[in-house]
Amino acid sequence: MKLEIEKTADGSPTLYLEDIDEHYHSVKGALVESNHVYVDLGWRKAAESFDPVTVFEVGFGTGLNAALTAKTARENGKKTIFYSVEAYPLPKATIDNLIPFQEQTYREEFQAVNDAEWEKPVKINPFFTLVKIHSDLLSMTLPEGINAVYFDAFAPEKQPEMWSENIFKKIFGSLTTGGILTTYCAKGSIRRMLQSTGFFTERLSGPPGGKREVLRATKK
């Protein structure tokens, strides 16, 4: 697995995976996209209705979404339980090379979520508990009582098996009523698949400088 660090448009880093010609984050701004799509449209929306907030992330990746959520939970004093599944954890050396590029405001959380052991609850700060799961979403049993899902798999054309009706049905069954799913992908085919699963979907404005639209789906 050949990985290269690249700077995105907002100055934050991402990884380029040559094997599938794909980036881990938007090249138009990794930090801006993560904050907008997952923290603001996902976590903050769920936090209006749930306490604590239980999050399930599809694709731990570099740990950026987890780190930013840990920072936001701490700043808002909102208890959060964060499950994240990853089939291919990144090598420690890759993460160590990424750490210096992270902003000081969340660098401590970034290192902490990546240092956390797998398969056990780890308290990252007084308001954020992380459970990293080394598994495959296709075969694993999802946690129950999920309030928010960060659907951050690689793009449908790169990882089509992750964007299936069966996967969305599995997620729908584990979400609480009022639970939400957010994703950067606003393709009509994905929106229709979510709707056929039972979700109410919204096209929302994308991150500044990035995609025009993103999706949020709610279990009514």
C-alpha positions in Angstrom: 0.0 0.0 0.0 1.8 3.1 -1.3 0.8 6.3 0.5 1.9 9.9 -0.1 1.2 12.9 2.1 -0.4 15.8 0.1 -1.4 19.3 1.2 -5.1 20.2 0.5 -6.4 23.6 -0.5 -7.1 24.7 3.1 -3.5 23.8 4.1 -4.4 20.6 5.9 -2.9 17.3 4.8 -4.4 14.2 3.3 -3.0 10.9 2.1 -3.0 9.7 -1.5 -3.4 6.0 -2.1 -1.8 5.1 -5.4 -3.2 1.6 -5.5 -6.7 2.9 -6.2 -5.9 6.4 -7.3 -7.8 7.9 -4.4 -7.3 10.5 -1.6 -8.4 10.0 2.0 -10.0 13.5 2.1 -11.1 16.2 -0.2 -8.2 17.8 -2.0 -10.2 21.0 -1.8 -9.8 21.0 2.0 -9.5 18.0 4.3 -10.1 20.0 7.5 -13.0 22.1 6.1 -14.7 19.0 4.7 -14.5 16.9 7.9 -15.7 19.8 10.1 -18.6 20.6 7.8 -19.9 17.2 6.7 -19.3 15.2 9.9 -18.9 17.5 12.9 -21.3 20.3 11.9 -24.0 18.5 9.9 -23.6 15.2 11.8 -22.5 15.5 15.4 -23.9 18.9 16.1 -27.3 17.9 14.7 -27.4 14.7 16.7 -26.3 16.6 19.8 -29.5 18.6 19.7 -31.5 15.5 20.4 -29.3 12.9 22.1 -27.2 12.9 25.3 -24.8 11.2 25.2 -24.2 11.2 21.5 -23.3 7.8 20.0 -21.5 8.0 16.7 -20.6 5.2 14.3 -17.9 6.1 11.7 -17.4 4.1 8.5 -13.7 4.4 7.8 -11.4 5.5 10.6 -8.7 6.4 8.0 -6.3 8.9 9.5 -8.4 9.6 12.5 -9.2 13.2 11.5 -13.0 12.9 12.0 -12.5 11.3 15.4 -10.0 13.9 16.5 -12.2 16.8 15.4 -15.3 15.3 17.1 -13.3 14.7 20.3 -12.2 18.3 20.3 -15.8 19.5 19.7 -17.2 17.3 22.4 -14.7 18.6 24.9 -15.4 22.3 23.9 -19.1 21.7 24.2 -19.1 19.5 27.3 -21.1 16.9 25.5 -20.5 13.3 26.2 -19.8 11.2 23.1 -19.3 7.6 22.4 -17.5 7.1 19.1 -17.3 3.8 17.3 -15.1 3.6 14.2 -14.5 0.7 11.9 -11.5 0.3 9.7 -10.5 -2.8 7.6 -7.0 -1.5 6.8 -5.5 0.5 9.7 -2.7 2.8 8.6 0.9 2.1 9.6 2.2 3.9 12.7 5.0 5.5 10.7 2.4 7.1 8.3 0.5 8.6 11.2 3.7 9.8 12.9 4.5 11.7 9.7 1.0 13.2 9.6 1.0 14.5 13.2 3.3 17.6 12.6 0.9 18.8 9.9 -2.2 18.9 12.1 -3.3 22.3 13.6 -2.3 22.8 17.3 -5.9 23.1 18.3 -6.6 19.5 17.7 -3.2 17.9 17.4 -3.3 16.4 20.9 -6.6 14.6 20.1 -5.3 13.5 16.7 -2.4 11.8 18.3 -4.5 10.4 21.1 -7.1 8.8 18.8 -4.4 7.2 16.7 -2.5 5.9 19.8 -5.7 4.4 21.3 -5.8 0.6 21.4 -8.1 -1.2 19.1 -11.2 -3.2 20.2 -11.6 -1.5 23.6 -13.1 1.7 24.9 -10.5 4.4 25.4 -11.3 7.7 27.0 -9.6 10.4 24.9 -10.8 13.3 27.1 -13.5 13.6 29.8 -16.3 13.9 27.2 -15.1 11.5 24.4 -14.7 7.8 24.5 -13.4 6.0 21.4 -13.8 2.4 20.3 -11.8 1.5 17.2 -12.9 -1.7 15.5 -10.5 -3.5 13.2 -13.1 -5.2 11.0 -15.1 -5.1 7.7 -18.4 -3.3 7.7 -19.8 -6.0 5.3 -19.5 -8.7 7.9 -19.4 -7.0 11.3 -22.3 -6.6 13.8 -23.0 -2.9 14.3 -23.3 -1.4 17.8 -26.9 -0.7 18.8 -28.4 2.7 19.6 -26.4 4.7 17.1 -27.4 8.4 16.9 -25.1 9.6 14.1 -23.3 7.8 11.3 -20.3 9.3 9.5 -20.3 7.5 6.2 -16.8 8.3 5.0 -15.9 5.3 2.8 -13.9 5.8 -0.4 -16.0 7.0 -3.4 -18.6 4.6 -4.9 -16.6 4.1 -8.1 -13.5 3.1 -6.0 -15.3 1.0 -3.4 -18.7 0.1 -4.7 -19.3 -2.8 -2.3 -19.6 -0.2 0.6 -22.3 1.8 -1.1 -25.0 -0.9 -1.3 -28.7 -1.1 -0.2 -27.7 -4.0 2.1 -25.2 -1.8 3.9 -27.6 1.1 4.3 -30.3 -1.3 5.6 -27.8 -2.6 8.1 -27.1 0.9 9.3 -30.8 1.9 9.3 -31.5 -1.0 11.6 -28.9 0.1 14.2 -29.9 3.8 14.2 -32.2 5.2 16.8 -35.4 7.0 15.7 -34.2 10.5 14.8 -30.7 9.2 14.1 -28.8 10.6 11.1 -26.3 9.7 8.5 -24.1 12.2 6.8 -21.8 11.7 3.8 -19.9 13.8 1.3 -21.4 11.9 -1.6 -24.5 13.5 -3.0 -25.0 11.3 -6.1 -28.6 10.8 -7.1 -28.1 7.0 -7.1 -26.9 7.1 -3.5 -29.7 9.4 -2.4 -32.3 7.1 -4.0 -30.8 4.1 -2.4 -31.0 5.8 1.1 -34.6 6.7 0.4 -35.6 3.2 -0.6 -34.0 1.9 2.6 -36.4 4.2 4.6 -34.4 7.3 5.2 -35.6 10.9 4.7 -32.8 12.6 2.8 -31.7 16.2 2.4 -29.3 17.8 0.0 -27.4 20.3 2.0 -24.7 22.9 1.0 -21.2 21.4 0.8 -18.2 22.8 2.6 -16.8 26.2 1.5 -14.7 25.8 -1.6 -15.6 22.2 -1.9 -18.4 20.0 -3.2 -21.6 22.0 -4.0 -23.9 19.5 -2.1 -23.6 16.8 0.5 -26.2 14.4 1.9 -27.9 14.0 5.3 -30.3 11.1 5.8 -32.6 10.8 8.9 -34.4 7.8 10.3 -37.9 9.2 11.0 
